[in-house]
């Protein structure tokens, strides 16, 4: 990925919101691969002819194999205020997920207590609280079915690492392509069929209602639901 492929969904003096492709890191890690935040800094520096280091704050992250809406802050004030909105659960995030098994109920609420094995980078969902666990809640609804696959709309109430992945797997509906959580068969590009579809919030400076929507990938299982 290079700066010509940065897919901007919303941009003003305070925020930059983009559609992250699956396979791209949001922030750098030990792999040394160029992360999305650095590409977006290059995009801003080039577009606005800004010399030197560009400020761009990471507000939230998506797992590497996940696609969709990612928001960055262009000022420290916007970063502080957006962090508070996320912390106070004053944002609404909607995800789309494709699973290969029909959930037993068309819609429902899942509540688990999650623990995380940092060495394996894998979460475990427990039905009751255990030491070191964090309560995790989401709502889901089946919105389409095609060729043995099911498109779910998911609204996480909490924001835990791997939450949607492990909670859907806990009802024996792992996300398509997600080998880590039990799906049988990888996607050709190592992505998983989880997409951050929309982000809604009150703008941290202008105080207007903002709703940003990211088109789903046009590949593999996603094409069933085009």
N, C-alpha and C positions, 0 to 999 in steps of 0.2 A: 504493500500500500504506500502511496506517496500523497503529497498535498493536493494533487489534482483530483484525488478520489475522496477527499473529505466531503461528506454529504451533510451540508448544513441545513438544519430544520428550523432554527430560530437564531437570530443574532441581533444584538444591540450593543450599546456601550458598556453594559453590565454583565451580559451572559452570552455564552456560545453553546448551543445545543445541537448535537450531531447524531446521525444514525451510524452506530458502530457496526462494522462488519464482524461476523463471527471469525475467530482466529486472531484477532488483534487485541493486544493487551491495552488496558486503560492506563495503567502506570507501569513503569519499568520493573523488571525483576532480574533474577540471576541469569536468565537466558541472554540478556543483552539485546533482545529484539527492540526495535524502535516502537515505543508505545504511542497510543492515540494522543495523549496530552502533548507530546513533543511535536507530532504532526500538526496538531491544531495550533500550537505556538508558531510553527513555521508558516501556516496558513495566514494567521493574523499579521505576522511580521511582513509577509510578502504583500498581502492585500492593502495594508495601511502604511507600507514603507516605514516600518518601525525598526530602527537599528538597535542592536544589543538584545539583551534578554527580555522576552515578553512575559509578563505576569499572566498566569492562567492557573486558577485553583481548581483542584479536583473535588467536586461536591459529593459524588457517589461513584460506585464502580459496578461493572458487570463482569461476570466470569469470562475468561478468554473465549470459550466456545459459544457464548451467548451473543446475540445481536440486538440492536435496537437503541433506544433513546439514552444518551449520556449527556449530562449537563456539566458545563464548566463555568467558573466565575472569572470575569475579566478584571475585577477589582477586589481588593481585600474586604471592602464593605459588603459587596455582593456575596462573597464567599462566607463571611461571618453570618449574614442574614439567612442565606440559603441553608447553611449547616443547621441553624436553629429551626428552620421550617421542617427539615428532615428529622431532626432530633425530637421535635414536638409533634411529629406525625401529622403535619399540616400540608402534606403533599399527597396526591393520589396517583399510585402507579398501577398500570394495567399491563399484564403480560399475556401473550399468546403462547400456548404450548401444544405440541402435537404428541399424542400418546398412541400406542399400538393396541391398547386394550380398553374396552368400554368401562368407564367407572360404574359402580353398582348403582349410584344415584346420579341423576342428570345434573344436579347442583348440590353444593354442600359447603360446610365449613370444617376445616381440618385444624386441630390443635394438638401440638406435640411439644415435648421438651427436647431440645437439640444439644448434643455434645459434638465437639470437633476434635478429630485427631490431626494435629497440625503436621506431623511427620508424613502422614498419608494424604493430607489435604482432603479429608473426607468427613462428612457429618453423619451422625446417627440420630434417628428419630425415636424417642421413647414416649410411651403412652402416659407415663407419670413422671413427676419431677425426680431427678437423680442429682447427686452432687456435681456441681459445675455446669448444670444444664441451663438453657435459656428457653423461656416459653416462646413458642412460635405459632402464629395463626395466619391462615389464609382462607379466602373464599374462592371457589371455582364453579364454573358452569360449562357444560358441553354446548358449544354453539354450532358445530357442524360435524358431519360424519361422511367420510369418503373412503371407499376401498379398504375397509378394515382399520382405518386410522381416524382418530377423533381430535378435533380442534377444541381446546379448552381456553376459556378466558379466565385469567387468574388475577385476583387482587390481594396481594400480601398486606396484612395488617401490621406485621412486624417486619424487620429487615435483617434477617440472620443470613450468615454465609451459607450458600447452597440450599437455602430454605425451600424454594419451590421444587428443586430437583429431588431432595430427599423426602419431602412430604408427599409429593405425588407418587414416588416410588413406594412409600409406606402403604399406599392403598393398592399396591401391585399394578400401578400404571406409570412405569418409568417413562421418561421423555425419550422420544425417538432419537437414536444416536448416542444416548448417554450410557456408555458402557460402565462408567464408575458406579452408577446407581441401578444397574441390572437390566438395561435394554440389550436385547440380543441382536447385535449388528451395528456396525459403525456407519456414520455418514461418510461419504467419499472425501469430504474436506475436513474431517474430524470435528465438525460443528455438532451441536445438539439443537433440537428443534424447540428452542426457547427464545422468545423475542420480546424485548421490552417495547410494547406497542405505544403506550401513551404516558405522558407525565403532565399532571395538572397541579397548579400552585398559584399563589398570589405573588406577583412580581415584587422582588425585595425592595425596589426603589420606587417604581411607578405605581405600585399597589393595584395593578390591573390583574384580572383573572387571565392566566395563560394556560393554554392547552396545546401540547406539542404531540404530534402523531408521526410515527416512523413506519413507512411501508415495510411489509414483511419481505424476507429474501425471496427471490424468484428462482428457486432451485429445489431439487429433490422433493421431499414430502410436502414442502410449502406449495408446490405447483398444483397439488390436489385441491387446494382451497383458494386458488386464484380468483 
